[in-house]
Amino acid sequence: MKVAIIGQGYVGLTISAFAAEHFEVVGFDSNQRTVEQLNQGVSHIEGVKSSLLAKWIKAGRYRATSQGSDIGDCEIVVIAVPTPLTLDRKPDLSFIESACKTIGQNLSTPVLVINESTSFPGTLRSFIKPTIEKHSSSALEHRYAISPERVDPGRIDFNQKNTPRLYAGLTPDASVKTREFYSKFCDNLVEVSSPEVAEAAKLFENTFRQVNIALVNEFAQIAHSLGISVYETLDAANTKPYGFMKFTPSAGVGGHCIPVDPTYLAAVAEEHGAPATFIRRANEVNLEMSEYIVRRVTEDNGGNLQGKSVLVVGVAYKPNVADVRETAAELVIQHLRSQGAVVSWHDDVVGSWKGESSAPLQGAEITVVVTKHDSVDEKKILASAPYVFDTTGKVKGANGL
Ligand SMILES: NC(=O)c1ccc[n+]([C@@H]2O[C@H](COP(=O)([O-])OP(=O)(O)OC[C@H]3O[C@@H](n4cnc5c(N)ncnc54)[C@H](O)[C@@H]3O)[C@@H](O)[C@H]2O)c1
């Protein structure tokens, strides 16, 4: 069976690598450079080894393309394209729309279309299906299903195989086909009663994380004002064996999911006349953390950062990945610069970002740790400046939250 995966990023390439063991996979991506790299057996995603990609290419199980016609004879099409926010922070379905156009224009026989991109309840039924139909030349009866992706890039204990996967078809036969597809490479499949439940569950999972992160970030500020250690207090609370889940404070939330998905939920809630006050406030608290951190650093340094050399350690949104989307480091750097600080950053996992390159981990007046990759030595961080402020809780001996 031939499977097309639309979008070869974190989600799409990961699925491709697992699916290629059982199916012939065509990885469709609109980015020509990504396609060329992939066809040379070079993976741009941490969790997918280039050697595995090369193995599937050699075996004729995988190839990347940006030609729509190459997906024409596939029986299953998986959508894994970005679902970001627009500049005014509203759901942006333009990438899904473009993927639907590719599907509609290039498939001439009925297929199973599965959406893995994260979006609000109703996207499969009221947006994806009609958009594909609009672009199809003939009235094809495709099957439609949703299976929201839960992959956590960089994580090794949970992967495609052992992370339970939610799914639901628009029709019972779509559900059956979807189960057959994923059961080849996923151990635990959980069917829910409608695509809307699966879509909402994915948004709620990430909203749960967003509000708990906001809560602990607010608590970090409370603990500091009370003169107690936030980390010791959280460890103490965490000795309770039930009813408590430990989250740790940070410079904010980043990545494609936690800062974005709750806004999809809030937008659809408000469209239906339901308040999303808590979700909106949580987002604000997390965004304001960068300002709080810079305020603390300023206070500790004579109330003035003008002309001071500040090194930000870690600009990726989380440890051990090169992903900088929505990274809290961006806001921290912005606030530091607005205080007149001369800011450089060190992150050899990211390498270059926004036209700047990773600076050496040394020689600063102030170091602010935003993300700590495992490969970065704690002692070197402490030696990089006479004053070090750590937002991660991982650098013992530094100032911090
Ligand atoms: N990255 C994660 O950790 C993660 C986890 C769970 C869910 N998701 C969701 O999965 C979806 C994909 O996220 P991602 O992280 O893989 O994004 P990504 O940016 O890593 O990859 C998306 C890929 O799609 C390509 N693309 C964009 N528009 C296209 C089009 N019209 N046709 C073909 N290719 C196109 C891009 O070139 C890119 O290579 C999003 O909805 C995201 O919210 C992501």
The ligand as an SDF file (V2000), in Angstrom:
LIG
                    3D

 44 48  0  0  0  0  0  0  0  0999 V2000
    6.2200   19.4470   16.5780 N   0  0  0  0  0  0  0  0  0  0  0  0
    5.5150   18.9000   17.5440 C   0  0  0  0  0  0  0  0  0  0  0  0
    6.0120   18.6070   18.6110 O   0  0  0  0  0  0  0  0  0  0  0  0
    4.0530   18.5740   17.3620 C   0  0  0  0  0  0  0  0  0  0  0  0
    3.4620   17.6670   18.2410 C   0  0  0  0  0  0  0  0  0  0  0  0
    2.1350   17.3540   18.0830 C   0  0  0  0  0  0  0  0  0  0  0  0
    1.3900   17.9800   17.0770 C   0  0  0  0  0  0  0  0  0  0  0  0
    1.9800   18.8820   16.2490 N   0  0  0  0  0  0  0  0  0  0  0  0
    1.1650   19.4790   15.1930 C   0  0  0  0  0  0  0  0  0  0  0  0
    1.4900   18.8440   13.9560 O   0  0  0  0  0  0  0  0  0  0  0  0
    1.3850   19.7690   12.8800 C   0  0  0  0  0  0  0  0  0  0  0  0
    2.7090   19.8410   12.1230 C   0  0  0  0  0  0  0  0  0  0  0  0
    3.6890   20.3540   13.0020 O   0  0  0  0  0  0  0  0  0  0  0  0
    5.2440   20.1410   12.7600 P   0  0  0  0  0  0  0  0  0  0  0  0
    5.8990   20.4330   14.0460 O   0  0  0  0  0  0  0  0  0  0  0  0
    5.5060   18.8550   12.0920 O   0  0  0  0  0  0  0  0  0  0  0  0
    5.5360   21.3300   11.7270 O   0  0  0  0  0  0  0  0  0  0  0  0
    6.8990   21.5830   10.9420 P   0  0  0  0  0  0  0  0  0  0  0  0
    6.9700   23.0400   10.6960 O   0  0  0  0  0  0  0  0  0  0  0  0
    8.0390   20.8950   11.5980 O   0  0  0  0  0  0  0  0  0  0  0  0
    6.6820   20.8420    9.5540 O   0  0  0  0  0  0  0  0  0  0  0  0
    5.6980   21.1780    8.6730 C   0  0  0  0  0  0  0  0  0  0  0  0
    6.1750   20.8710    7.2630 C   0  0  0  0  0  0  0  0  0  0  0  0
    5.0770   21.0870    6.3840 O   0  0  0  0  0  0  0  0  0  0  0  0
    5.5590   21.7060    5.2250 C   0  0  0  0  0  0  0  0  0  0  0  0
    4.4260   22.3550    4.5880 N   0  0  0  0  0  0  0  0  0  0  0  0
    3.8120   23.5110    4.9180 C   0  0  0  0  0  0  0  0  0  0  0  0
    2.7510   23.7090    4.1320 N   0  0  0  0  0  0  0  0  0  0  0  0
    2.6810   22.6550    3.2930 C   0  0  0  0  0  0  0  0  0  0  0  0
    1.8120   22.2870    2.2590 C   0  0  0  0  0  0  0  0  0  0  0  0
    0.7710   23.0300    1.9470 N   0  0  0  0  0  0  0  0  0  0  0  0
    2.0510   21.1410    1.6000 N   0  0  0  0  0  0  0  0  0  0  0  0
    3.1090   20.3750    1.9150 C   0  0  0  0  0  0  0  0  0  0  0  0
    3.9660   20.6700    2.9080 N   0  0  0  0  0  0  0  0  0  0  0  0
    3.7540   21.8020    3.5720 C   0  0  0  0  0  0  0  0  0  0  0  0
    6.6680   22.6210    5.6840 C   0  0  0  0  0  0  0  0  0  0  0  0
    7.5570   22.9020    4.6290 O   0  0  0  0  0  0  0  0  0  0  0  0
    7.3070   21.7670    6.7830 C   0  0  0  0  0  0  0  0  0  0  0  0
    8.3630   20.9650    6.2920 O   0  0  0  0  0  0  0  0  0  0  0  0
    0.9430   21.0870   13.5110 C   0  0  0  0  0  0  0  0  0  0  0  0
   -0.4320   21.1680   13.4800 O   0  0  0  0  0  0  0  0  0  0  0  0
    1.4210   20.9500   14.9460 C   0  0  0  0  0  0  0  0  0  0  0  0
    0.6590   21.7370   15.8410 O   0  0  0  0  0  0  0  0  0  0  0  0
    3.3020   19.1770   16.3490 C   0  0  0  0  0  0  0  0  0  0  0  0
  1  2  1  0
  2  3  2  0
  2  4  1  0
  4  5  1  0
  4 44  2  0
  5  6  2  0
  6  7  1  0
  7  8  2  0
  8  9  1  0
  8 44  1  0
  9 10  1  0
  9 42  1  0
 10 11  1  0
 11 12  1  0
 11 40  1  0
 12 13  1  0
 13 14  1  0
 14 15  2  0
 14 16  1  0
 14 17  1  0
 17 18  1  0
 18 19  2  0
 18 20  1  0
 18 21  1  0
 21 22  1  0
 22 23  1  0
 23 24  1  0
 23 38  1  0
 24 25  1  0
 25 26  1  0
 25 36  1  0
 26 27  1  0
 26 35  1  0
 27 28  2  0
 28 29  1  0
 29 30  1  0
 29 35  2  0
 30 31  1  0
 30 32  2  0
 32 33  1  0
 33 34  2  0
 34 35  1  0
 36 37  1  0
 36 38  1  0
 38 39  1  0
 40 41  1  0
 40 42  1  0
 42 43  1  0
M  CHG  2   8   1  16  -1
M  END
$$$$
